[in-house]
Structure formats: C-alpha cells, structure tokens
C-alpha cells in the first residue's frame, strides 16, 4: 500500500511539476544552489562538490556535511542568504552531496555514510590541498554524522561546527516520541528506503498550523521582491524531497533515537569500530537554535566523556530559520569566526 | 460599520487559528494517538511485506525476475562499486608511498606537483 501511495505521490509530484512548468514556470527556474560549483568526485549517489572561491582564497579547506533527510542547497538558497557563499569568500569549500538515494543503497548501514563516505571526501581534500586535516561543518543529522566521524578519525578534523546537530537523543522532543513508537522492525522487513514524500509529510504533520502560518505570511509580504525571491527558493527546496536509505534509517531510529548509543559512547560502525566521544580532539562549536523543534537545545549538548574544547552559540531562530532566516547571518558569522581563529 | 465587520472577521480568524492550533497541537503530541497511528503504519508495512512476498512467488513461478530480485542486483552492483572505490584508494596510497619515498630521501623541498599527494590517511 505504501509502495502504491509512493507511486501515486510520485505521479502527483510529476503532474504538479508539469503544471508549474506550464503555468507559472518561475519556480522551476530556481536553481538548486546558487554558488558556482563543480563535482570533483563521485561514488554511486554520493558526490563531492567544490565551490568557487575568489582568486587567492586558500588555507585549510572546509567540508560541509549536510543532512541526509533533505537537499543540501538550503545552505546556499539565494545569493543573499548562503552559508556556502560566505565560507567560500574565506576558504576553499567542499560539500558532500548525498544525492537521491533509492533502493540500490537500501542495504548500506548508517556508518557507511558517517564513516566511509566522509573519510573518502576528507581524503580527497587532503590530497588536493596537501593538508592532513580539514575543518568541518555538519548540519542537522549531517552534524551528528560529522561528530561521529570526528570521534572515529580524531586526526582528520581540526575545527568542527555542529549546526543544530542532535547528539544526545535522550529528550529529543516530538521526533523522539514518534521514533519511540515507530514500527522499526516492520519497516526493516518491508521497505528499502523511507520515501521522501513521507518524510516531508511527517515534518508538516508535527507542525499542523505551519502551512496556515506560511500562507498568512505570504499574504502580508508577497509584494516584497526580496521576500518572494527567498519564498520561491524555499518552496523549490521543500518540493524536492529525498528518500532515506532503508538500513541507515533503521539504524538512525534504533541506535540514535531509541537507544541513544552515540551519547553513551556505545555506538559502533558496521565494521565494529567504536564511536568514542572520549577520543575526539577537534575544537567544536555547538551552533544551536533557541526555537528548534527538530533538534531541541538539550539534544545538541555533547557527552560528558567528550573532553575536547567546546564553545556554544545559541541563535534565536528555528531549525531551518538558522540557515535561511533573518538571524542566519549571525549564525554563519559565528561559524566562520570560530573556524578562522 | 465596514471596519467593525472587518475587525470582527479578524477576531474570528484569530480565535479560529488559536483554537485549531491548540487542538491540533494536542492531537499530534498525544502519546495514545501516536501509538495508534504507529500501529496502523505497522499493519500497512506488514501488509506490504506479505504482498511483496506473494508477488515474488508469482513472478518466480513464471520464471520472471521480481522487484526484489532487481533490487538485490542493484545492491550487488553498489557493493561492487564500493569495492572498486576502496581498491582505487588503496592503489593510490600504494603509488603515493612509492613516489614519496625517494622524495623524502632527497632534499626537503619536494617537487610542488607531488606535494598535494603526499598527505593522506
């Protein structure tokens, strides 16, 4: 039934895409990310993007690890609101694009993404730049993965920025409650991936008045060109959901949300390596959002056993607002200052 | 008169929004509701697994590949690609190690084009 619903949703998506192209057309012309970039490496769905920097920009490269749940270009949404563009003015910037995973990667464990994929990207960057470590920024679950990587490979990460990254899943809010009740075993038996449309639906579902409030905001501000540019770019991003690889999703729900293994120092990779927070050495910045319902403040705290230097900056915004809202400039400035010093 | 009506509409809309917001918020955070919804999802997923198994059997009886078979092949291809990437990295490391040995033995200032490839983990 879910497969059928998935097909129907895909068909509806195609129809709406067609409708948009035929009528307004404008949304479709919005680019997926605005900073010029090139793909420098690829393995399957996963690719490494290098962003264009002004001539003369050099130094230790920055690797951005975006969330697996949505598309990366929320960090590069318009010319005016872009973490990536600001970082690229100061340092060489790379980003792991997780692509659009499907059934073909449904058997890969979560550690494939937080260890093997990130290690390959860091290895490539080190070879390119002649360095032996990189600076890293992880957003949302990408932050959780970047943190796990910095525990596994402490010599490869210098500065680590955890942008609204849940690490301690003990009180993980509304999503924690849903994860606790989610039928993980049935999911494991029946699904190769968690469909993107279902993930998008669940994010809307936990904020039932979100669409209404968005419509009200649209009514009040639609005459502003600046607002409409950001609004359309955001709608383009929202209408571009990605599926989550099945086994990795199962691991995220069980090992992180239900058992909270990362925070307890009990998480292991598929190869049996322990993700030990006590082993981490990189300087870390916790950059969290005060009104975050996806990664509440308490979930962004590091484990007691983690003795590496840590700073914290809290931005008065929500989980997405920290990257695209009016305070996003403060967030990117804090991250950049931390990395540069 | 018109302004009064407009104000009333505005007030009504605000009240409706608050009422709906509160009620829906209560509903989506209600553990019992979440639990029942999860049971329904579990039943749907179990149904999907049974349906897929039946389809697999029917396709096998007709000597035709099912979706499960195709997914298995795709996953095998992914594994092969992963293995190739690992082997390529190992080979590159081996070449780097061979190239860097004489360079290290020579003067401290290594050739600039080799510099970027010496650092790896």
Contacts between the chains, C-beta under 8 A, distances in Angstrom:
chain1	res1	chain2	res2	distance
A	1	B	44	5.2
A	1	B	47	6.0
A	1	B	48	6.0
A	1	B	51	7.8
A	2	B	44	5.9
A	2	B	45	6.7
A	2	B	48	5.4
A	3	B	48	6.1
A	3	B	52	7.9
A	43	B	81	6.5
A	43	B	82	7.1
A	43	B	85	4.7
A	44	B	78	5.8
A	44	B	81	5.7
A	44	B	82	7.4
A	103	B	71	4.6
A	103	B	74	6.4
A	103	B	75	7.7
A	104	B	71	7.2
A	104	B	74	3.8
A	104	B	75	6.0
A	104	B	77	7.1
A	104	B	78	5.2
A	105	B	75	7.6
A	105	B	78	5.7
A	106	B	71	7.1
A	106	B	75	6.8
A	107	B	75	4.8
A	107	B	78	7.7
A	108	B	78	7.2
A	116	B	82	7.8
A	119	B	121	7.6
A	120	B	85	6.9
A	120	B	89	7.2
A	122	B	121	7.5
A	123	B	89	6.8
A	123	B	120	6.0
A	123	B	121	6.3
A	126	B	119	5.1
A	126	B	120	5.9
A	126	B	121	7.0
A	127	B	92	7.9
A	127	B	116	5.9
A	127	B	117	5.4
A	127	B	119	6.9
A	127	B	120	5.8
A	128	B	116	5.9
A	129	B	116	6.5
A	130	B	115	4.9
A	130	B	116	4.3
A	130	B	117	8.0
A	130	B	118	7.0
A	130	B	119	5.5
A	131	B	119	6.0
A	132	B	119	4.8
A	132	B	120	7.9
A	132	B	121	7.1
A	153	B	121	7.1
A	155	B	121	7.0
A	156	B	121	5.9
A	174	B	28	7.5
A	174	B	29	6.2
A	177	B	29	7.2
A	177	B	31	6.7
A	177	B	34	6.0
A	178	B	34	6.1
A	178	B	38	7.9
A	181	B	31	7.7
A	181	B	34	5.0
A	181	B	35	5.3
A	181	B	37	7.8
A	181	B	38	4.0
A	182	B	38	6.0
A	182	B	41	7.5
A	183	B	38	5.7
A	183	B	39	7.7
A	183	B	41	5.8
A	183	B	42	3.5
A	183	B	45	6.2
A	186	B	41	7.7
A	186	B	42	4.6
A	186	B	45	4.0
A	186	B	46	5.5
A	186	B	49	7.4
A	187	B	45	5.9
A	189	B	45	7.2
A	189	B	46	7.6
A	189	B	49	4.8
A	190	B	45	4.4
A	190	B	46	7.1
A	190	B	48	4.6
A	190	B	49	3.9
A	190	B	52	7.0
A	191	B	45	6.8
A	191	B	48	7.6
A	192	B	71	5.9
A	205	B	28	6.3
A	206	B	28	5.7
A	208	B	20	7.9
A	208	B	21	7.4
A	208	B	24	3.7
A	208	B	25	6.8
A	208	B	27	7.7
A	208	B	28	5.9
A	209	B	17	7.0
A	209	B	20	6.7
A	209	B	21	4.6
A	209	B	24	6.6
A	209	B	25	7.8
A	212	B	17	6.8
A	212	B	20	7.8
